[in-house]
Amino acid sequence: MLNSYPSHHYQSPSPTHKRVENPQTQPESDLKLERELDVLKHLILNGVNLPFSKLTIIDRYRLLKQLDLIRNLLPQALNLAIDILERRQEIIEEAENYSQNLVRSAQEKASKILSESAIIHQAELEANTLRYQVQQECEQLQQQTQATITHWRELAMAECRDIQTEADDYADAVLDNIEQQLQQMLQIIINSRQQLEENREN
């Protein structure tokens, strides 16, 4: 019940900011957060109702523990956004390596044409054309990569903001409801004690 666990038995775990190993783990993290929010909702809705009142008794220890679980899941979504930003440089480097390999391949092909072909001028024209095409493809690939990175970053940051806002609003509403219930219970106790005093005096 509300006081079934003394406050000194409960220790709030410190948030652990673990780095997300792979952006592909995002769906699992989101599902886990949703599950924990559902557990919190179930815990609140399934409290013990006090007879002749609208008050509900909720296990304080389980409630605080569940709130800590939800709080510790939030940094995973934030770390996901950080991972995507950190992968930006990696993706650009891969694109640059790919473009360098294409240029190197074009240069090797041009050198082979120059060495094997008797028409040197024609070989130079073909090499220049190929080099230009490769450069155009590399620039296009870099632009597409940059656009993809920007899109991922915006999606990740938007999702992080939504998750943070929803979790904060939900936790605030839950705590506000609990506070109101506790105040009502305290008022009931005060009224009951006053009634007992009046009965004794009579």
Legacy VTK file of the C-alpha trace (Angstrom):
# vtk DataFile Version 3.0
C-alpha trace
ASCII
DATASET POLYDATA
POINTS 202 float
0.000 0.000 0.000
1.037 3.612 0.257
3.282 3.090 3.282
4.140 -0.590 2.791
7.756 0.307 2.040
9.645 2.735 4.332
11.258 5.607 2.493
14.774 4.585 3.555
14.370 1.238 1.778
14.059 2.962 -1.563
17.079 4.414 -3.289
16.627 6.204 -6.582
19.098 4.791 -9.091
21.442 7.283 -10.662
20.745 7.880 -14.371
23.137 5.980 -16.560
23.946 7.678 -19.851
24.957 4.680 -21.894
25.916 5.225 -25.467
23.581 3.655 -27.991
25.588 1.160 -29.995
23.508 1.291 -33.164
20.663 3.566 -34.402
18.797 0.389 -35.347
18.093 -0.161 -31.628
15.751 2.828 -31.640
12.510 0.830 -32.101
13.389 -1.465 -29.167
14.149 1.538 -26.950
10.876 3.226 -27.887
8.883 0.055 -27.228
10.541 -0.377 -23.843
9.686 3.221 -22.877
6.080 2.699 -23.949
5.886 -0.510 -21.923
7.171 1.216 -18.800
4.672 4.063 -19.275
1.889 1.484 -19.587
3.077 -0.154 -16.362
2.934 3.237 -14.635
-0.575 3.809 -15.941
-1.624 0.331 -14.806
-0.114 0.960 -11.356
-2.147 4.147 -10.954
-5.412 2.804 -12.363
-5.244 -0.364 -10.280
-4.702 1.272 -6.906
-6.969 0.368 -4.001
-10.006 2.642 -3.829
-10.980 3.934 -0.390
-14.617 3.198 0.464
-17.029 6.143 0.295
-14.458 8.370 -1.415
-12.743 8.992 -4.728
-9.323 8.413 -3.210
-6.981 5.651 -4.361
-4.092 4.158 -2.397
-0.970 3.551 -4.509
2.223 1.741 -3.535
4.687 4.620 -3.099
7.765 2.416 -3.506
6.566 0.880 -6.765
5.500 4.277 -8.094
8.897 5.892 -7.429
10.717 2.881 -8.818
8.635 2.989 -12.008
9.279 6.722 -12.435
13.026 6.066 -12.127
12.826 3.357 -14.793
11.125 5.782 -17.158
13.626 8.535 -16.368
16.571 6.215 -17.117
15.102 5.298 -20.513
14.981 8.912 -21.711
18.780 9.349 -22.157
18.750 6.425 -24.621
16.661 8.471 -27.030
19.007 11.445 -26.577
22.076 9.256 -27.143
20.458 7.979 -30.328
20.417 11.516 -31.705
24.067 11.967 -30.661
25.032 8.744 -32.449
23.369 9.912 -35.648
25.269 13.208 -35.469
28.530 11.375 -34.815
27.908 9.100 -37.813
27.702 12.167 -40.019
31.488 12.426 -40.257
31.776 8.677 -40.818
29.311 8.765 -43.711
31.051 11.753 -45.284
34.417 9.998 -44.979
32.982 6.902 -46.633
31.639 9.030 -49.474
35.009 10.758 -49.845
36.826 7.406 -49.890
34.396 6.162 -52.497
34.947 9.255 -54.631
38.732 8.954 -54.260
38.558 5.337 -55.357
36.500 6.334 -58.378
38.950 9.095 -59.269
41.894 6.739 -58.788
40.191 4.155 -60.985
39.544 6.789 -63.630
43.153 7.961 -63.496
44.429 4.394 -63.825
42.137 3.818 -66.757
43.286 7.070 -68.345
46.945 6.109 -67.872
46.300 2.737 -69.460
44.587 4.389 -72.418
47.511 6.791 -72.855
50.063 3.981 -72.723
48.212 1.593 -75.017
46.531 3.927 -77.478
48.303 5.495 -80.385
45.854 8.364 -80.409
47.109 10.322 -77.381
44.799 13.242 -77.897
41.712 11.050 -78.004
42.857 9.256 -74.875
43.230 12.570 -73.019
39.735 13.640 -74.055
38.265 10.372 -72.827
40.142 10.588 -69.548
39.011 14.167 -68.940
35.426 13.264 -69.741
35.539 10.293 -67.398
37.133 12.389 -64.673
34.436 15.020 -65.018
31.696 12.408 -64.826
33.270 10.892 -61.726
33.515 14.279 -60.048
29.874 14.998 -60.857
28.822 11.648 -59.398
30.901 12.261 -56.271
29.406 15.707 -55.729
25.908 14.331 -56.197
26.627 11.505 -53.760
27.945 13.956 -51.162
24.857 16.152 -51.542
22.551 13.160 -51.140
24.518 11.983 -48.113
24.340 15.426 -46.497
20.586 15.602 -47.116
20.100 12.141 -45.599
22.141 13.060 -42.517
20.157 16.265 -42.027
16.895 14.360 -42.334
17.975 11.721 -39.783
19.157 14.378 -37.369
15.889 16.327 -37.570
13.818 13.177 -37.086
15.915 12.042 -34.129
15.860 15.426 -32.388
12.109 15.825 -32.971
11.433 12.387 -31.547
13.653 13.095 -28.544
11.784 16.321 -27.839
8.409 14.579 -28.152
9.438 11.735 -25.845
10.864 14.148 -23.261
7.771 16.373 -23.355
5.317 13.482 -23.111
7.226 11.849 -20.267
7.499 15.115 -18.330
3.812 15.945 -18.798
2.734 12.453 -17.823
4.946 12.343 -14.727
3.786 15.816 -13.669
0.137 14.847 -14.039
0.670 11.645 -12.070
2.481 13.410 -9.248
-0.131 16.173 -9.135
-2.908 13.600 -8.854
-1.052 11.765 -6.098
-0.495 15.031 -4.232
-4.207 15.839 -4.361
-5.112 12.369 -3.116
-2.661 12.627 -0.232
-4.067 16.016 0.748
-7.582 14.598 0.704
-6.509 11.615 2.808
-4.822 13.941 5.287
-7.992 15.998 5.550
-10.002 12.822 6.203
-7.614 11.884 9.007
-7.853 15.359 10.542
-11.651 15.286 10.392
-11.734 11.809 11.903
-9.537 12.842 14.806
-11.678 15.893 15.431
-14.752 13.689 15.478
-13.093 11.368 17.992
-12.256 14.320 20.226
-15.836 15.547 20.058
-17.134 12.076 20.910
-14.826 11.896 23.914
-15.965 15.273 25.188
-19.610 14.252 24.858
LINES 1 203
202 0 1 2 3 4 5 6 7 8 9 10 11 12 13 14 15 16 17 18 19 20 21 22 23 24 25 26 27 28 29 30 31 32 33 34 35 36 37 38 39 40 41 42 43 44 45 46 47 48 49 50 51 52 53 54 55 56 57 58 59 60 61 62 63 64 65 66 67 68 69 70 71 72 73 74 75 76 77 78 79 80 81 82 83 84 85 86 87 88 89 90 91 92 93 94 95 96 97 98 99 100 101 102 103 104 105 106 107 108 109 110 111 112 113 114 115 116 117 118 119 120 121 122 123 124 125 126 127 128 129 130 131 132 133 134 135 136 137 138 139 140 141 142 143 144 145 146 147 148 149 150 151 152 153 154 155 156 157 158 159 160 161 162 163 164 165 166 167 168 169 170 171 172 173 174 175 176 177 178 179 180 181 182 183 184 185 186 187 188 189 190 191 192 193 194 195 196 197 198 199 200 201
